[in-house]
Amino acid sequence: MNMVSGGLLRTTDASRATPEAVFDLIAANTPLRRVTTPEEAADAVLFFASPWARAVTGQNLIVDGGLVFG
């Protein structure tokens, strides 16, 4: 089993109430200097569902623009 972990995503039902200042803070502390989108998280899910990931198992792909790394 594989999984995709997203950080704060811009914009979902859950993050709609998040103040703009929080998005700005996250972007400022992320190597990509922006907040990840739901579409970018979906791209990672699509990768896991594709033939390119046929030998990938037991992985957690963090899709947060490098926030955890940064």
mmJSON file of the N, C-alpha and C atoms, coordinates in Angstrom:
{"data_MODEL":{"atom_site":{
"group_PDB":["ATOM","ATOM","ATOM","ATOM","ATOM","ATOM","ATOM","ATOM","ATOM","ATOM","ATOM","ATOM","ATOM","ATOM","ATOM","ATOM","ATOM","ATOM","ATOM","ATOM","ATOM","ATOM","ATOM","ATOM","ATOM","ATOM","ATOM","ATOM","ATOM","ATOM","ATOM","ATOM","ATOM","ATOM","ATOM","ATOM","ATOM","ATOM","ATOM","ATOM","ATOM","ATOM","ATOM","ATOM","ATOM","ATOM","ATOM","ATOM","ATOM","ATOM","ATOM","ATOM","ATOM","ATOM","ATOM","ATOM","ATOM","ATOM","ATOM","ATOM","ATOM","ATOM","ATOM","ATOM","ATOM","ATOM","ATOM","ATOM","ATOM","ATOM","ATOM","ATOM","ATOM","ATOM","ATOM","ATOM","ATOM","ATOM","ATOM","ATOM","ATOM","ATOM","ATOM","ATOM","ATOM","ATOM","ATOM","ATOM","ATOM","ATOM","ATOM","ATOM","ATOM","ATOM","ATOM","ATOM","ATOM","ATOM","ATOM","ATOM","ATOM","ATOM","ATOM","ATOM","ATOM","ATOM","ATOM","ATOM","ATOM","ATOM","ATOM","ATOM","ATOM","ATOM","ATOM","ATOM","ATOM","ATOM","ATOM","ATOM","ATOM","ATOM","ATOM","ATOM","ATOM","ATOM","ATOM","ATOM","ATOM","ATOM","ATOM","ATOM","ATOM","ATOM","ATOM","ATOM","ATOM","ATOM","ATOM","ATOM","ATOM","ATOM","ATOM","ATOM","ATOM","ATOM","ATOM","ATOM","ATOM","ATOM","ATOM","ATOM","ATOM","ATOM","ATOM","ATOM","ATOM","ATOM","ATOM","ATOM","ATOM","ATOM","ATOM","ATOM","ATOM","ATOM","ATOM","ATOM","ATOM","ATOM","ATOM","ATOM","ATOM","ATOM","ATOM","ATOM","ATOM","ATOM","ATOM","ATOM","ATOM","ATOM","ATOM","ATOM","ATOM","ATOM","ATOM","ATOM","ATOM","ATOM","ATOM","ATOM","ATOM","ATOM","ATOM","ATOM","ATOM","ATOM","ATOM","ATOM","ATOM","ATOM","ATOM","ATOM","ATOM","ATOM","ATOM","ATOM","ATOM","ATOM"],
"id":[1,2,3,4,5,6,7,8,9,10,11,12,13,14,15,16,17,18,19,20,21,22,23,24,25,26,27,28,29,30,31,32,33,34,35,36,37,38,39,40,41,42,43,44,45,46,47,48,49,50,51,52,53,54,55,56,57,58,59,60,61,62,63,64,65,66,67,68,69,70,71,72,73,74,75,76,77,78,79,80,81,82,83,84,85,86,87,88,89,90,91,92,93,94,95,96,97,98,99,100,101,102,103,104,105,106,107,108,109,110,111,112,113,114,115,116,117,118,119,120,121,122,123,124,125,126,127,128,129,130,131,132,133,134,135,136,137,138,139,140,141,142,143,144,145,146,147,148,149,150,151,152,153,154,155,156,157,158,159,160,161,162,163,164,165,166,167,168,169,170,171,172,173,174,175,176,177,178,179,180,181,182,183,184,185,186,187,188,189,190,191,192,193,194,195,196,197,198,199,200,201,202,203,204,205,206,207,208,209,210],
"type_symbol":["N","C","C","N","C","C","N","C","C","N","C","C","N","C","C","N","C","C","N","C","C","N","C","C","N","C","C","N","C","C","N","C","C","N","C","C","N","C","C","N","C","C","N","C","C","N","C","C","N","C","C","N","C","C","N","C","C","N","C","C","N","C","C","N","C","C","N","C","C","N","C","C","N","C","C","N","C","C","N","C","C","N","C","C","N","C","C","N","C","C","N","C","C","N","C","C","N","C","C","N","C","C","N","C","C","N","C","C","N","C","C","N","C","C","N","C","C","N","C","C","N","C","C","N","C","C","N","C","C","N","C","C","N","C","C","N","C","C","N","C","C","N","C","C","N","C","C","N","C","C","N","C","C","N","C","C","N","C","C","N","C","C","N","C","C","N","C","C","N","C","C","N","C","C","N","C","C","N","C","C","N","C","C","N","C","C","N","C","C","N","C","C","N","C","C","N","C","C","N","C","C","N","C","C","N","C","C","N","C","C"],
"label_atom_id":["N","CA","C","N","CA","C","N","CA","C","N","CA","C","N","CA","C","N","CA","C","N","CA","C","N","CA","C","N","CA","C","N","CA","C","N","CA","C","N","CA","C","N","CA","C","N","CA","C","N","CA","C","N","CA","C","N","CA","C","N","CA","C","N","CA","C","N","CA","C","N","CA","C","N","CA","C","N","CA","C","N","CA","C","N","CA","C","N","CA","C","N","CA","C","N","CA","C","N","CA","C","N","CA","C","N","CA","C","N","CA","C","N","CA","C","N","CA","C","N","CA","C","N","CA","C","N","CA","C","N","CA","C","N","CA","C","N","CA","C","N","CA","C","N","CA","C","N","CA","C","N","CA","C","N","CA","C","N","CA","C","N","CA","C","N","CA","C","N","CA","C","N","CA","C","N","CA","C","N","CA","C","N","CA","C","N","CA","C","N","CA","C","N","CA","C","N","CA","C","N","CA","C","N","CA","C","N","CA","C","N","CA","C","N","CA","C","N","CA","C","N","CA","C","N","CA","C","N","CA","C","N","CA","C","N","CA","C","N","CA","C","N","CA","C"],
"label_alt_id":[null,null,null,null,null,null,null,null,null,null,null,null,null,null,null,null,null,null,null,null,null,null,null,null,null,null,null,null,null,null,null,null,null,null,null,null,null,null,null,null,null,null,null,null,null,null,null,null,null,null,null,null,null,null,null,null,null,null,null,null,null,null,null,null,null,null,null,null,null,null,null,null,null,null,null,null,null,null,null,null,null,null,null,null,null,null,null,null,null,null,null,null,null,null,null,null,null,null,null,null,null,null,null,null,null,null,null,null,null,null,null,null,null,null,null,null,null,null,null,null,null,null,null,null,null,null,null,null,null,null,null,null,null,null,null,null,null,null,null,null,null,null,null,null,null,null,null,null,null,null,null,null,null,null,null,null,null,null,null,null,null,null,null,null,null,null,null,null,null,null,null,null,null,null,null,null,null,null,null,null,null,null,null,null,null,null,null,null,null,null,null,null,null,null,null,null,null,null,null,null,null,null,null,null,null,null,null,null,null,null],
"label_comp_id":["MET","MET","MET","ASN","ASN","ASN","MET","MET","MET","VAL","VAL","VAL","SER","SER","SER","GLY","GLY","GLY","GLY","GLY","GLY","LEU","LEU","LEU","LEU","LEU","LEU","ARG","ARG","ARG","THR","THR","THR","THR","THR","THR","ASP","ASP","ASP","ALA","ALA","ALA","SER","SER","SER","ARG","ARG","ARG","ALA","ALA","ALA","THR","THR","THR","PRO","PRO","PRO","GLU","GLU","GLU","ALA","ALA","ALA","VAL","VAL","VAL","PHE","PHE","PHE","ASP","ASP","ASP","LEU","LEU","LEU","ILE","ILE","ILE","ALA","ALA","ALA","ALA","ALA","ALA","ASN","ASN","ASN","THR","THR","THR","PRO","PRO","PRO","LEU","LEU","LEU","ARG","ARG","ARG","ARG","ARG","ARG","VAL","VAL","VAL","THR","THR","THR","THR","THR","THR","PRO","PRO","PRO","GLU","GLU","GLU","GLU","GLU","GLU","ALA","ALA","ALA","ALA","ALA","ALA","ASP","ASP","ASP","ALA","ALA","ALA","VAL","VAL","VAL","LEU","LEU","LEU","PHE","PHE","PHE","PHE","PHE","PHE","ALA","ALA","ALA","SER","SER","SER","PRO","PRO","PRO","TRP","TRP","TRP","ALA","ALA","ALA","ARG","ARG","ARG","ALA","ALA","ALA","VAL","VAL","VAL","THR","THR","THR","GLY","GLY","GLY","GLN","GLN","GLN","ASN","ASN","ASN","LEU","LEU","LEU","ILE","ILE","ILE","VAL","VAL","VAL","ASP","ASP","ASP","GLY","GLY","GLY","GLY","GLY","GLY","LEU","LEU","LEU","VAL","VAL","VAL","PHE","PHE","PHE","GLY","GLY","GLY"],
"label_asym_id":["A","A","A","A","A","A","A","A","A","A","A","A","A","A","A","A","A","A","A","A","A","A","A","A","A","A","A","A","A","A","A","A","A","A","A","A","A","A","A","A","A","A","A","A","A","A","A","A","A","A","A","A","A","A","A","A","A","A","A","A","A","A","A","A","A","A","A","A","A","A","A","A","A","A","A","A","A","A","A","A","A","A","A","A","A","A","A","A","A","A","A","A","A","A","A","A","A","A","A","A","A","A","A","A","A","A","A","A","A","A","A","A","A","A","A","A","A","A","A","A","A","A","A","A","A","A","A","A","A","A","A","A","A","A","A","A","A","A","A","A","A","A","A","A","A","A","A","A","A","A","A","A","A","A","A","A","A","A","A","A","A","A","A","A","A","A","A","A","A","A","A","A","A","A","A","A","A","A","A","A","A","A","A","A","A","A","A","A","A","A","A","A","A","A","A","A","A","A","A","A","A","A","A","A","A","A","A","A","A","A"],
"label_entity_id":["1","1","1","1","1","1","1","1","1","1","1","1","1","1","1","1","1","1","1","1","1","1","1","1","1","1","1","1","1","1","1","1","1","1","1","1","1","1","1","1","1","1","1","1","1","1","1","1","1","1","1","1","1","1","1","1","1","1","1","1","1","1","1","1","1","1","1","1","1","1","1","1","1","1","1","1","1","1","1","1","1","1","1","1","1","1","1","1","1","1","1","1","1","1","1","1","1","1","1","1","1","1","1","1","1","1","1","1","1","1","1","1","1","1","1","1","1","1","1","1","1","1","1","1","1","1","1","1","1","1","1","1","1","1","1","1","1","1","1","1","1","1","1","1","1","1","1","1","1","1","1","1","1","1","1","1","1","1","1","1","1","1","1","1","1","1","1","1","1","1","1","1","1","1","1","1","1","1","1","1","1","1","1","1","1","1","1","1","1","1","1","1","1","1","1","1","1","1","1","1","1","1","1","1","1","1","1","1","1","1"],
"label_seq_id":[1,1,1,2,2,2,3,3,3,4,4,4,5,5,5,6,6,6,7,7,7,8,8,8,9,9,9,10,10,10,11,11,11,12,12,12,13,13,13,14,14,14,15,15,15,16,16,16,17,17,17,18,18,18,19,19,19,20,20,20,21,21,21,22,22,22,23,23,23,24,24,24,25,25,25,26,26,26,27,27,27,28,28,28,29,29,29,30,30,30,31,31,31,32,32,32,33,33,33,34,34,34,35,35,35,36,36,36,37,37,37,38,38,38,39,39,39,40,40,40,41,41,41,42,42,42,43,43,43,44,44,44,45,45,45,46,46,46,47,47,47,48,48,48,49,49,49,50,50,50,51,51,51,52,52,52,53,53,53,54,54,54,55,55,55,56,56,56,57,57,57,58,58,58,59,59,59,60,60,60,61,61,61,62,62,62,63,63,63,64,64,64,65,65,65,66,66,66,67,67,67,68,68,68,69,69,69,70,70,70],
"pdbx_PDB_ins_code":[null,null,null,null,null,null,null,null,null,null,null,null,null,null,null,null,null,null,null,null,null,null,null,null,null,null,null,null,null,null,null,null,null,null,null,null,null,null,null,null,null,null,null,null,null,null,null,null,null,null,null,null,null,null,null,null,null,null,null,null,null,null,null,null,null,null,null,null,null,null,null,null,null,null,null,null,null,null,null,null,null,null,null,null,null,null,null,null,null,null,null,null,null,null,null,null,null,null,null,null,null,null,null,null,null,null,null,null,null,null,null,null,null,null,null,null,null,null,null,null,null,null,null,null,null,null,null,null,null,null,null,null,null,null,null,null,null,null,null,null,null,null,null,null,null,null,null,null,null,null,null,null,null,null,null,null,null,null,null,null,null,null,null,null,null,null,null,null,null,null,null,null,null,null,null,null,null,null,null,null,null,null,null,null,null,null,null,null,null,null,null,null,null,null,null,null,null,null,null,null,null,null,null,null,null,null,null,null,null,null],
"Cartn_x":[0.845,0.0,0.892,0.53,1.212,0.238,0.784,-0.108,0.524,-0.338,0.081,-0.33,0.637,0.356,0.538,-0.51,-0.431,-0.361,0.273,0.244,-1.006,-0.896,-1.995,-2.158,-3.357,-3.631,-4.458,-4.165,-4.882,-5.766,-6.955,-7.898,-8.847,-9.132,-10.073,-11.166,-12.18,-13.224,-12.617,-11.636,-11.02,-10.163,-9.525,-8.635,-9.305,-10.551,-11.249,-11.31,-11.373,-11.462,-10.087,-9.031,-7.679,-7.377,-6.908,-6.579,-5.458,-5.518,-4.51,-3.111,-2.993,-1.689,-1.043,-1.842,-1.306,-0.758,-1.496,-0.997,0.319,0.396,1.614,2.784,2.547,3.59,4.081,3.145,3.517,4.342,3.882,4.601,6.005,6.15,7.453,8.434,7.93,8.782,8.853,8.436,8.452,9.445,10.317,11.283,10.657,9.45,8.795,8.147,8.091,7.529,6.063,5.335,3.897,3.261,1.952,1.199,0.748,0.868,0.495,-1.002,-1.351,-2.758,-3.292,-4.605,-5.188,-4.822,-4.698,-4.333,-2.935,-2.025,-0.67,-0.677,-1.497,-1.638,-2.251,-3.228,-3.863,-2.863,-1.921,-0.889,-0.078,0.21,0.957,0.137,-1.152,-2.036,-2.056,-2.136,-2.127,-0.831,0.285,1.561,1.495,1.005,0.918,-0.003,-0.992,-1.932,-1.424,-0.288,0.229,1.202,1.513,2.509,3.901,4.193,5.509,5.771,4.727,4.886,4.659,4.739,4.389,5.288,6.498,7.386,7.512,6.695,6.734,5.696,6.129,5.194,5.621,4.652,4.924,5.501,5.169,5.748,4.721,5.219,4.424,5.055,4.372,4.873,4.308,5.19,4.773,4.73,3.556,3.35,3.017,4.069,3.866,4.789,5.349,6.225,7.55,7.899,9.158,9.048,7.841,7.674,8.316,8.098,8.683,10.195,10.721,12.162,12.754,12.044,12.549,12.52],
"Cartn_y":[-1.168,0.0,1.232,2.196,3.491,4.571,5.711,6.821,8.145,9.117,10.48,11.36,12.104,13.036,14.452,15.222,16.619,17.501,18.615,19.596,20.447,21.696,22.63,22.77,22.533,22.627,23.864,24.473,25.682,25.39,25.501,25.707,24.519,24.005,22.902,23.356,22.536,22.881,23.078,22.247,22.339,23.595,24.058,25.217,26.534,26.48,27.698,28.756,28.317,29.254,29.706,29.198,29.557,30.999,31.813,33.207,33.292,34.303,34.506,34.607,35.16,35.29,33.927,32.913,31.559,31.026,31.223,30.807,31.521,32.807,33.58,33.038,32.685,32.138,30.789,29.932,28.626,28.82,29.673,29.913,30.448,31.334,31.924,30.897,29.822,28.806,27.52,27.579,26.433,26.71,25.753,25.988,26.441,25.97,26.397,27.77,28.31,29.642,29.769,28.662,28.689,27.532,27.553,26.507,25.474,24.22,23.114,23.138,22.704,22.659,21.224,21.075,19.728,18.971,19.677,19.035,18.419,19.089,18.545,17.286,17.267,16.055,14.937,15.277,14.283,13.711,14.521,14.022,12.904,13.046,12.008,10.727,10.864,9.693,9.016,9.814,9.274,8.514,9.034,8.327,6.953,6.884,5.596,4.622,5.137,4.286,3.918,4.463,4.255,3.071,2.61,1.544,1.949,3.247,3.7,3.356,3.128,2.821,1.339,0.495,-0.916,-1.625,-1.157,-1.788,-0.966,0.045,0.905,0.399,0.122,-0.356,0.124,0.384,0.807,2.205,3.084,4.425,5.492,6.545,7.734,8.88,9.368,10.473,11.773,12.603,13.872,14.926,15.482,16.479,17.792,18.544,19.8,20.905,20.72,21.742,21.885,20.914,20.961,21.56,21.813,22.435,21.599,20.285,19.422,19.442,19.431,19.47,20.8,21.898,23.24,23.555],
"Cartn_z":[0.0,0.0,0.0,-0.778,-0.828,-0.402,-0.02,0.33,-0.056,-0.219,-0.526,0.638,1.176,2.27,1.75,1.81,1.404,2.636,2.495,3.57,3.404,3.744,3.505,1.995,1.518,0.084,-0.209,-1.33,-1.715,-2.9,-2.885,-1.792,-1.792,-0.631,-0.474,0.481,0.655,1.626,3.008,3.355,4.681,4.842,3.767,3.893,3.515,3.112,2.68,3.787,5.035,6.156,6.654,6.041,6.458,6.055,6.998,6.666,5.62,4.788,3.747,4.339,5.551,6.204,6.44,6.699,6.897,5.577,4.488,3.176,2.851,3.164,2.91,3.72,4.978,5.849,5.322,4.936,4.382,3.11,2.215,0.96,1.224,2.175,2.486,3.035,3.627,4.239,3.424,2.184,1.287,0.163,-0.165,-1.24,-2.561,-2.877,-4.118,-4.001,-2.786,-2.512,-2.915,-2.765,-3.013,-2.263,-2.174,-1.484,-2.516,-2.16,-3.039,-3.347,-4.54,-4.948,-4.867,-4.773,-4.8,-6.085,-7.19,-8.453,-8.377,-7.666,-7.517,-6.649,-5.622,-4.808,-5.647,-6.469,-7.339,-8.342,-8.801,-9.717,-9.065,-7.775,-7.058,-6.943,-6.701,-6.652,-8.017,-9.065,-10.424,-10.695,-10.215,-10.363,-9.714,-8.475,-7.788,-8.523,-9.222,-9.954,-11.35,-11.731,-13.082,-13.138,-14.339,-14.5,-14.011,-13.97,-13.517,-12.057,-11.299,-9.873,-9.584,-10.595,-10.404,-9.395,-9.166,-8.192,-6.914,-6.768,-5.583,-4.59,-3.381,-2.367,-0.986,-0.149,1.223,1.344,0.425,0.42,0.761,1.388,1.677,0.905,-0.096,-0.907,-0.346,0.178,0.774,-0.328,-0.545,-1.595,-0.901,-0.569,0.16,-0.34,-1.539,-2.101,-1.381,-0.541,0.194,1.577,2.055,3.373,4.473,4.463,5.495,5.398,4.183,3.957,4.394,4.039,4.301,5.743],
"occupancy":[1.0,1.0,1.0,1.0,1.0,1.0,1.0,1.0,1.0,1.0,1.0,1.0,1.0,1.0,1.0,1.0,1.0,1.0,1.0,1.0,1.0,1.0,1.0,1.0,1.0,1.0,1.0,1.0,1.0,1.0,1.0,1.0,1.0,1.0,1.0,1.0,1.0,1.0,1.0,1.0,1.0,1.0,1.0,1.0,1.0,1.0,1.0,1.0,1.0,1.0,1.0,1.0,1.0,1.0,1.0,1.0,1.0,1.0,1.0,1.0,1.0,1.0,1.0,1.0,1.0,1.0,1.0,1.0,1.0,1.0,1.0,1.0,1.0,1.0,1.0,1.0,1.0,1.0,1.0,1.0,1.0,1.0,1.0,1.0,1.0,1.0,1.0,1.0,1.0,1.0,1.0,1.0,1.0,1.0,1.0,1.0,1.0,1.0,1.0,1.0,1.0,1.0,1.0,1.0,1.0,1.0,1.0,1.0,1.0,1.0,1.0,1.0,1.0,1.0,1.0,1.0,1.0,1.0,1.0,1.0,1.0,1.0,1.0,1.0,1.0,1.0,1.0,1.0,1.0,1.0,1.0,1.0,1.0,1.0,1.0,1.0,1.0,1.0,1.0,1.0,1.0,1.0,1.0,1.0,1.0,1.0,1.0,1.0,1.0,1.0,1.0,1.0,1.0,1.0,1.0,1.0,1.0,1.0,1.0,1.0,1.0,1.0,1.0,1.0,1.0,1.0,1.0,1.0,1.0,1.0,1.0,1.0,1.0,1.0,1.0,1.0,1.0,1.0,1.0,1.0,1.0,1.0,1.0,1.0,1.0,1.0,1.0,1.0,1.0,1.0,1.0,1.0,1.0,1.0,1.0,1.0,1.0,1.0,1.0,1.0,1.0,1.0,1.0,1.0,1.0,1.0,1.0,1.0,1.0,1.0],
"B_iso_or_equiv":[0.0,0.0,0.0,0.0,0.0,0.0,0.0,0.0,0.0,0.0,0.0,0.0,0.0,0.0,0.0,0.0,0.0,0.0,0.0,0.0,0.0,0.0,0.0,0.0,0.0,0.0,0.0,0.0,0.0,0.0,0.0,0.0,0.0,0.0,0.0,0.0,0.0,0.0,0.0,0.0,0.0,0.0,0.0,0.0,0.0,0.0,0.0,0.0,0.0,0.0,0.0,0.0,0.0,0.0,0.0,0.0,0.0,0.0,0.0,0.0,0.0,0.0,0.0,0.0,0.0,0.0,0.0,0.0,0.0,0.0,0.0,0.0,0.0,0.0,0.0,0.0,0.0,0.0,0.0,0.0,0.0,0.0,0.0,0.0,0.0,0.0,0.0,0.0,0.0,0.0,0.0,0.0,0.0,0.0,0.0,0.0,0.0,0.0,0.0,0.0,0.0,0.0,0.0,0.0,0.0,0.0,0.0,0.0,0.0,0.0,0.0,0.0,0.0,0.0,0.0,0.0,0.0,0.0,0.0,0.0,0.0,0.0,0.0,0.0,0.0,0.0,0.0,0.0,0.0,0.0,0.0,0.0,0.0,0.0,0.0,0.0,0.0,0.0,0.0,0.0,0.0,0.0,0.0,0.0,0.0,0.0,0.0,0.0,0.0,0.0,0.0,0.0,0.0,0.0,0.0,0.0,0.0,0.0,0.0,0.0,0.0,0.0,0.0,0.0,0.0,0.0,0.0,0.0,0.0,0.0,0.0,0.0,0.0,0.0,0.0,0.0,0.0,0.0,0.0,0.0,0.0,0.0,0.0,0.0,0.0,0.0,0.0,0.0,0.0,0.0,0.0,0.0,0.0,0.0,0.0,0.0,0.0,0.0,0.0,0.0,0.0,0.0,0.0,0.0,0.0,0.0,0.0,0.0,0.0,0.0],
"pdbx_formal_charge":[null,null,null,null,null,null,null,null,null,null,null,null,null,null,null,null,null,null,null,null,null,null,null,null,null,null,null,null,null,null,null,null,null,null,null,null,null,null,null,null,null,null,null,null,null,null,null,null,null,null,null,null,null,null,null,null,null,null,null,null,null,null,null,null,null,null,null,null,null,null,null,null,null,null,null,null,null,null,null,null,null,null,null,null,null,null,null,null,null,null,null,null,null,null,null,null,null,null,null,null,null,null,null,null,null,null,null,null,null,null,null,null,null,null,null,null,null,null,null,null,null,null,null,null,null,null,null,null,null,null,null,null,null,null,null,null,null,null,null,null,null,null,null,null,null,null,null,null,null,null,null,null,null,null,null,null,null,null,null,null,null,null,null,null,null,null,null,null,null,null,null,null,null,null,null,null,null,null,null,null,null,null,null,null,null,null,null,null,null,null,null,null,null,null,null,null,null,null,null,null,null,null,null,null,null,null,null,null,null,null],
"auth_seq_id":[1,1,1,2,2,2,3,3,3,4,4,4,5,5,5,6,6,6,7,7,7,8,8,8,9,9,9,10,10,10,11,11,11,12,12,12,13,13,13,14,14,14,15,15,15,16,16,16,17,17,17,18,18,18,19,19,19,20,20,20,21,21,21,22,22,22,23,23,23,24,24,24,25,25,25,26,26,26,27,27,27,28,28,28,29,29,29,30,30,30,31,31,31,32,32,32,33,33,33,34,34,34,35,35,35,36,36,36,37,37,37,38,38,38,39,39,39,40,40,40,41,41,41,42,42,42,43,43,43,44,44,44,45,45,45,46,46,46,47,47,47,48,48,48,49,49,49,50,50,50,51,51,51,52,52,52,53,53,53,54,54,54,55,55,55,56,56,56,57,57,57,58,58,58,59,59,59,60,60,60,61,61,61,62,62,62,63,63,63,64,64,64,65,65,65,66,66,66,67,67,67,68,68,68,69,69,69,70,70,70],
"auth_comp_id":["MET","MET","MET","ASN","ASN","ASN","MET","MET","MET","VAL","VAL","VAL","SER","SER","SER","GLY","GLY","GLY","GLY","GLY","GLY","LEU","LEU","LEU","LEU","LEU","LEU","ARG","ARG","ARG","THR","THR","THR","THR","THR","THR","ASP","ASP","ASP","ALA","ALA","ALA","SER","SER","SER","ARG","ARG","ARG","ALA","ALA","ALA","THR","THR","THR","PRO","PRO","PRO","GLU","GLU","GLU","ALA","ALA","ALA","VAL","VAL","VAL","PHE","PHE","PHE","ASP","ASP","ASP","LEU","LEU","LEU","ILE","ILE","ILE","ALA","ALA","ALA","ALA","ALA","ALA","ASN","ASN","ASN","THR","THR","THR","PRO","PRO","PRO","LEU","LEU","LEU","ARG","ARG","ARG","ARG","ARG","ARG","VAL","VAL","VAL","THR","THR","THR","THR","THR","THR","PRO","PRO","PRO","GLU","GLU","GLU","GLU","GLU","GLU","ALA","ALA","ALA","ALA","ALA","ALA","ASP","ASP","ASP","ALA","ALA","ALA","VAL","VAL","VAL","LEU","LEU","LEU","PHE","PHE","PHE","PHE","PHE","PHE","ALA","ALA","ALA","SER","SER","SER","PRO","PRO","PRO","TRP","TRP","TRP","ALA","ALA","ALA","ARG","ARG","ARG","ALA","ALA","ALA","VAL","VAL","VAL","THR","THR","THR","GLY","GLY","GLY","GLN","GLN","GLN","ASN","ASN","ASN","LEU","LEU","LEU","ILE","ILE","ILE","VAL","VAL","VAL","ASP","ASP","ASP","GLY","GLY","GLY","GLY","GLY","GLY","LEU","LEU","LEU","VAL","VAL","VAL","PHE","PHE","PHE","GLY","GLY","GLY"],
"auth_asym_id":["A","A","A","A","A","A","A","A","A","A","A","A","A","A","A","A","A","A","A","A","A","A","A","A","A","A","A","A","A","A","A","A","A","A","A","A","A","A","A","A","A","A","A","A","A","A","A","A","A","A","A","A","A","A","A","A","A","A","A","A","A","A","A","A","A","A","A","A","A","A","A","A","A","A","A","A","A","A","A","A","A","A","A","A","A","A","A","A","A","A","A","A","A","A","A","A","A","A","A","A","A","A","A","A","A","A","A","A","A","A","A","A","A","A","A","A","A","A","A","A","A","A","A","A","A","A","A","A","A","A","A","A","A","A","A","A","A","A","A","A","A","A","A","A","A","A","A","A","A","A","A","A","A","A","A","A","A","A","A","A","A","A","A","A","A","A","A","A","A","A","A","A","A","A","A","A","A","A","A","A","A","A","A","A","A","A","A","A","A","A","A","A","A","A","A","A","A","A","A","A","A","A","A","A","A","A","A","A","A","A"],
"auth_atom_id":["N","CA","C","N","CA","C","N","CA","C","N","CA","C","N","CA","C","N","CA","C","N","CA","C","N","CA","C","N","CA","C","N","CA","C","N","CA","C","N","CA","C","N","CA","C","N","CA","C","N","CA","C","N","CA","C","N","CA","C","N","CA","C","N","CA","C","N","CA","C","N","CA","C","N","CA","C","N","CA","C","N","CA","C","N","CA","C","N","CA","C","N","CA","C","N","CA","C","N","CA","C","N","CA","C","N","CA","C","N","CA","C","N","CA","C","N","CA","C","N","CA","C","N","CA","C","N","CA","C","N","CA","C","N","CA","C","N","CA","C","N","CA","C","N","CA","C","N","CA","C","N","CA","C","N","CA","C","N","CA","C","N","CA","C","N","CA","C","N","CA","C","N","CA","C","N","CA","C","N","CA","C","N","CA","C","N","CA","C","N","CA","C","N","CA","C","N","CA","C","N","CA","C","N","CA","C","N","CA","C","N","CA","C","N","CA","C","N","CA","C","N","CA","C","N","CA","C","N","CA","C","N","CA","C","N","CA","C","N","CA","C","N","CA","C"],
"pdbx_PDB_model_num":[1,1,1,1,1,1,1,1,1,1,1,1,1,1,1,1,1,1,1,1,1,1,1,1,1,1,1,1,1,1,1,1,1,1,1,1,1,1,1,1,1,1,1,1,1,1,1,1,1,1,1,1,1,1,1,1,1,1,1,1,1,1,1,1,1,1,1,1,1,1,1,1,1,1,1,1,1,1,1,1,1,1,1,1,1,1,1,1,1,1,1,1,1,1,1,1,1,1,1,1,1,1,1,1,1,1,1,1,1,1,1,1,1,1,1,1,1,1,1,1,1,1,1,1,1,1,1,1,1,1,1,1,1,1,1,1,1,1,1,1,1,1,1,1,1,1,1,1,1,1,1,1,1,1,1,1,1,1,1,1,1,1,1,1,1,1,1,1,1,1,1,1,1,1,1,1,1,1,1,1,1,1,1,1,1,1,1,1,1,1,1,1,1,1,1,1,1,1,1,1,1,1,1,1,1,1,1,1,1,1]
}}}
